[in-house]
Amino acid sequence: MDIQKITNHLTNLDGTITMFADGFIDEQWSLVGSRSSFEEVALISKMTQFADRINTAGSGGMGIELIKKRIVFGGFTANIGFATATLGVNTVMTGLFGDGKVAPVFDPLQKISKMITLGAPSITHALEFDDGKILMTDMESILRMRWNRIVDALGMDKIIKMIEESDIIGVGYWSLMPAFDEIVEQICSIMPQDGKERRFFYDFADIRKRDEVSLLKTLDMLKELNQKIPMTLSVNEHEGAIIFKLFGENFDNEIKNMAEKSENVRGQMGLDELVIHTPHFAIVASQLAGAVAAPQTYVEKPVRTAGAGDTFNGGYIAGTLAKMDLIDRLYTANAAVTYFLNTGYPPSRDKLIDTLRDM
């Protein structure tokens, strides 16, 4: 890894990402396994421990004590936007950030980026463990999000201007937003034909929430649109396993094998880039440059997990806008998520470089 080369690229980072159109407030909780006093508790640290507690309860009732960790903004738009803006990317977000005005929980993000609110956010209750998280969301606000709602709020002229000024356009999450396909198709239909290189970026989130028919329909749409504008799809290991199975590949932990498999899956999907991030490695398969892989530093006891994948994506987007080669984008993204897992916040450029030196 050439840290000086990455530093030079980050110094010359230039470009704008504009994202549509979700918005969440996350209430994050720890679960108590047992309590021995007012102050002393043993937390349920593993998801399997929670599953065992549920299985033991059987068909009867079960009580569980929650400890509120924090209330933060969440979702594709805000989490990725926080990561990109903190790294110095010009970041514009259109989404559900508050009814009439941006809610106070988004203040740290509003100070470093441009936020345009379309309505009240959805509320997610996030149960956090050392090895993952369970997200339970009131979806009412997201379910009402449609393309005409964006047009009514902003006007078509303003939307077109926003896209004209963008280098990357992001839309997410597919699994949580029924209007995902509609919004993507409408944006592509008004894409300026001005010769500027633009790219779409997606994170599907928990694919298991939607059925296979819906997934294949969306992938077919993205494959067709990829002929007009390059598409990047980023998935974690759980989402990746589902997509690999759809295209006849087995998802495993052998990093060398996974690079070759990822390129095969990407080719069948017909997308320009497929990015895969796991707790142990990251891979990008590219139509032009093939597939490369980079090991990831495993964080055994993360401070925070909700938003980790989005921070990885933010680092990858920054690397893309900084015109890094594929492997340096992965190093940058891996460093971003390592810092996040250890601190609970996305890194600045200086903190990112420090993290790279320690990896």
C-alpha positions in Angstrom: 0.0 0.0 0.0 1.4 3.4 -1.1 0.0 5.8 1.6 1.6 8.8 0.0 -0.1 8.1 -3.3 -3.5 7.7 -1.5 -2.8 11.0 0.4 -2.0 12.8 -2.9 -5.3 11.6 -4.4 -7.3 12.7 -1.4 -5.7 16.1 -1.5 -6.8 16.5 -5.1 -10.3 15.1 -4.4 -12.9 16.9 -6.4 -16.5 16.2 -7.2 -20.1 16.1 -6.0 -22.3 13.3 -4.9 -26.1 13.8 -4.8 -28.3 11.2 -3.1 -32.0 10.4 -3.0 -34.3 9.9 -1.1 -34.6 8.0 2.2 -34.2 9.3 5.8 -34.1 7.6 9.2 -33.7 8.3 12.8 -32.0 5.4 14.6 -32.7 4.6 18.2 -29.9 2.3 19.1 -30.2 -0.2 22.0 -28.1 -2.7 23.9 -29.9 -5.8 25.4 -29.4 -6.9 29.0 -28.7 -10.6 29.5 -28.6 -10.3 33.3 -28.5 -7.6 36.0 -26.7 -8.0 39.3 -27.1 -4.5 40.7 -28.2 -1.0 39.8 -24.9 -0.4 38.0 -23.8 -3.9 36.9 -25.3 -5.7 34.0 -24.1 -8.4 31.5 -25.1 -7.5 28.0 -26.2 -9.9 25.3 -23.1 -9.5 23.1 -23.8 -12.0 20.3 -26.8 -12.3 18.0 -26.8 -16.0 18.6 -27.2 -15.4 22.3 -30.4 -13.4 21.6 -31.6 -16.1 19.3 -31.0 -18.7 22.0 -33.0 -16.6 24.5 -35.9 -16.5 22.0 -35.7 -20.2 21.3 -35.7 -21.0 25.0 -38.8 -19.0 25.5 -40.6 -21.2 23.0 -44.2 -20.2 22.5 -44.5 -18.3 25.8 -43.8 -14.7 26.5 -40.4 -13.2 26.9 -39.2 -10.0 28.6 -36.0 -8.2 27.7 -34.4 -5.1 29.2 -33.1 -2.4 26.8 -30.4 0.2 27.5 -30.6 3.1 25.1 -27.1 3.8 23.6 -27.8 6.8 21.5 -30.3 8.4 19.0 -28.7 9.2 15.7 -29.6 9.8 12.1 -29.5 6.7 9.8 -30.1 5.4 6.4 -28.3 5.3 3.1 -28.5 9.0 2.3 -27.5 10.4 5.7 -24.9 7.8 6.7 -23.1 7.7 3.4 -23.5 11.5 3.2 -21.9 11.9 6.7 -18.9 9.8 5.6 -18.4 11.5 2.3 -18.8 15.0 3.7 -16.4 14.3 6.5 -13.8 13.2 4.0 -14.3 16.5 2.1 -16.6 15.4 -0.7 -19.2 18.0 -1.8 -22.3 16.2 -0.6 -26.0 17.0 -1.5 -28.8 15.0 0.1 -32.5 15.0 -0.7 -34.5 12.9 1.7 -36.7 12.6 4.7 -34.9 14.7 7.3 -37.7 16.5 9.0 -41.3 17.8 8.6 -40.9 21.3 7.3 -37.3 21.7 8.4 -34.3 19.5 9.1 -34.6 17.8 12.5 -32.0 18.6 15.2 -30.6 15.1 15.1 -29.2 15.8 11.7 -27.4 19.0 12.8 -23.8 17.5 12.6 -24.5 16.5 9.0 -26.2 19.8 8.1 -23.1 21.7 9.1 -20.9 20.0 6.5 -23.3 19.2 3.6 -26.4 20.4 1.8 -29.6 18.8 3.0 -33.0 19.1 1.4 -35.9 17.6 3.4 -39.0 16.1 1.8 -40.8 15.2 5.0 -40.6 13.4 8.3 -38.0 10.5 8.7 -38.8 6.9 9.5 -37.9 5.6 12.9 -35.6 2.6 13.3 -35.1 0.7 16.5 -31.6 -0.8 16.2 -30.6 -3.7 18.6 -26.8 -3.7 18.6 -24.5 -6.7 19.3 -20.8 -7.1 18.9 -21.2 -9.2 15.8 -24.1 -7.4 14.1 -27.4 -5.6 14.5 -31.2 -6.1 14.2 -33.1 -3.2 12.6 -36.8 -2.7 13.2 -38.3 0.2 11.3 -41.6 2.1 11.2 -41.8 2.3 7.4 -44.8 4.6 6.9 -42.9 7.7 5.8 -40.6 5.7 3.4 -43.6 3.9 1.9 -45.0 7.3 0.9 -41.8 8.3 -0.9 -42.5 8.4 -4.7 -40.8 10.2 -7.6 -43.7 12.7 -7.9 -43.2 13.7 -4.2 -39.6 14.7 -5.1 -40.8 16.6 -8.2 -43.6 18.4 -6.3 -41.1 19.5 -3.6 -38.3 20.6 -5.8 -39.5 21.2 -9.3 -38.1 19.4 -12.3 -35.7 22.3 -13.2 -34.0 22.1 -9.8 -33.7 18.3 -10.0 -32.1 18.5 -13.4 -29.7 21.2 -12.2 -28.7 19.0 -9.2 -28.0 16.1 -11.5 -26.0 18.2 -13.9 -23.8 19.3 -11.1 -23.3 15.7 -9.8 -20.5 13.3 -10.5 -22.1 10.4 -8.6 -25.8 9.9 -8.0 -26.8 7.6 -5.2 -30.2 6.0 -4.5 -31.0 3.7 -1.6 -32.0 1.5 0.0 -33.6 -0.8 -2.5 -35.0 -3.3 0.2 -36.6 -0.5 2.2 -37.9 1.7 -0.6 -40.6 0.3 -2.8 -40.2 3.2 -5.2 -36.5 2.5 -5.8 -36.9 1.3 -9.4 -39.2 4.2 -10.2 -36.8 6.8 -8.8 -33.8 5.4 -10.6 -35.6 5.1 -13.9 -36.9 8.7 -13.7 -33.4 10.1 -12.8 -31.9 8.2 -15.8 -34.6 9.6 -18.1 -33.5 13.1 -17.4 -29.8 12.5 -17.3 -28.0 15.3 -19.2 -26.3 14.4 -22.4 -23.4 16.8 -21.9 -20.5 14.4 -22.1 -19.7 14.6 -18.4 -18.8 11.2 -16.8 -21.3 10.3 -14.1 -21.9 7.2 -12.1 -24.8 5.7 -10.1 -24.1 4.1 -6.7 -26.4 1.7 -4.9 -26.5 -0.2 -1.6 -29.5 -2.6 -1.5 -29.4 -3.1 2.3 -31.1 -6.3 3.6 -32.1 -8.2 0.4 -33.9 -10.8 2.4 -36.7 -8.2 3.0 -37.9 -8.5 -0.6 -38.6 -11.5 -2.8 -36.4 -13.0 -5.5 -38.7 -11.9 -8.3 -38.4 -8.2 -7.2 -34.6 -8.5 -7.0 -34.3 -10.0 -10.4 -36.5 -7.3 -11.9 -34.4 -4.6 -10.4 -31.2 -6.2 -11.5 -32.5 -6.5 -15.1 -33.4 -2.8 -15.0 -30.0 -1.8 -13.7 -28.3 -4.0 -16.4 -30.2 -2.1 -19.1 -29.5 1.3 -17.6 -25.8 0.5 -17.2 -25.5 0.8 -21.0 -26.3 4.5 -20.5 -24.5 5.3 -17.3 -22.0 3.2 -15.3 -23.5 1.5 -12.3 -21.8 0.5 -9.0 -23.6 -1.9 -6.6 -22.1 -2.3 -3.1 -23.1 -5.3 -0.9 -22.1 -6.8 2.4 -21.4 -10.5 2.9 -25.0 -11.4 3.6 -26.4 -9.6 0.5 -23.5 -10.9 -1.5 -24.3 -14.5 -0.7 -27.8 -14.1 -2.0 -26.7 -12.4 -5.2 -24.0 -15.0 -5.7 -26.5 -17.8 -5.4 -28.7 -16.2 -8.0 -25.9 -16.3 -10.5 -24.6 -19.8 -9.6 -21.7 -19.0 -7.4 -20.9 -20.0 -3.8 -20.0 -17.1 -1.4 -17.0 -18.2 0.8 -14.2 -16.6 2.8 -11.3 -17.5 0.5 -10.3 -14.0 -0.7 -8.5 -15.3 -3.8 -11.4 -17.4 -5.0 -13.9 -14.6 -4.2 -12.2 -12.2 -6.5 -12.6 -14.5 -9.5 -16.2 -15.4 -8.5 -17.0 -11.7 -8.1 -15.9 -10.9 -11.6 -18.0 -13.8 -12.9 -21.1 -12.5 -11.0 -20.5 -8.9 -12.1 -20.3 -10.0 -15.7 -23.6 -11.9 -15.5 -25.2 -8.9 -13.8 -24.1 -6.6 -16.5 -23.0 -3.8 -14.1 -19.9 -1.7 -14.4 -18.8 -2.4 -10.8 -19.6 -4.8 -8.0 -18.2 -4.0 -4.6 -18.3 -6.5 -1.7 -17.4 -5.6 1.8 -17.1 -8.1 4.7 -15.5 -7.9 8.2 -12.4 -9.7 6.8 -11.9 -8.5 3.2 -13.3 -6.2 0.5 -13.4 -6.8 -3.3 -14.3 -4.8 -6.3 -14.9 -6.3 -9.7 -14.8 -3.9 -12.6 -15.7 -4.2 -16.2 -12.6 -2.4 -17.3 -10.0 -3.4 -14.7 -11.0 -6.9 -13.5 -11.2 -7.8 -9.9 -9.0 -6.9 -6.9 -9.2 -7.7 -3.2 -7.9 -6.2 0.0 -7.8 -7.7 3.5 -9.8 -5.9 6.2 -8.7 -5.4 9.8 -11.2 -7.3 11.9 -12.6 -5.2 14.8 -13.6 -7.7 17.6 -15.5 -5.2 19.8 -16.8 -2.3 17.7 -18.1 0.8 19.4 -20.9 0.9 16.9 -22.0 -1.2 14.0 -25.1 0.5 12.6 -23.7 2.7 9.7 -20.5 0.7 9.3 -21.3 -0.4 5.8 -22.4 3.1 4.8 -19.0 4.4 6.0 -17.2 1.8 3.9 -19.3 3.0 1.0 -18.4 6.6 1.8 -14.7 5.8 1.7 -15.1 4.0 -1.6 -17.0 6.9 -3.1 -14.3 9.3 -2.0 -11.7 7.1 -3.5 -13.7 7.0 -6.8 -14.0 10.8 -6.9 -10.3 11.1 -6.1 -9.6 9.0 -9.2 -7.8 6.3 -7.3 -7.2 2.9 -8.8 -9.4 0.0 -7.6 -7.1 -1.3 -4.9 -6.5 2.1 -3.3 -10.3 2.7 -3.2 -10.6 -0.5 -1.2 -7.8 0.5 1.1 -9.5 3.9 1.6 -12.9 2.3 2.3 -11.4 -0.3 4.6 -9.6 2.3 6.6 -12.8 4.4 6.8 -14.9 1.6 8.3 -12.1 0.5 10.6 -12.0 4.0 12.1 -15.8 4.0 12.4 -16.0 0.7 14.2 -13.4 1.8 16.7 -14.8 5.3 17.3 -18.4 5.4 16.2 -17.7 8.2 13.7 -16.5 8.5 10.1 -12.9 9.7 9.7 -11.7 13.0 8.4 -9.0 12.8 5.8 -6.2 13.2 8.4 -7.8 10.4 10.6 -8.2 8.2 7.5 -4.5 8.6 6.7 -3.5 7.8 10.3 -5.7 4.7 10.2 -4.1 3.5 7.0 -0.7 3.9 8.6 -1.8 1.6 11.4 -3.3 -1.1 9.3 
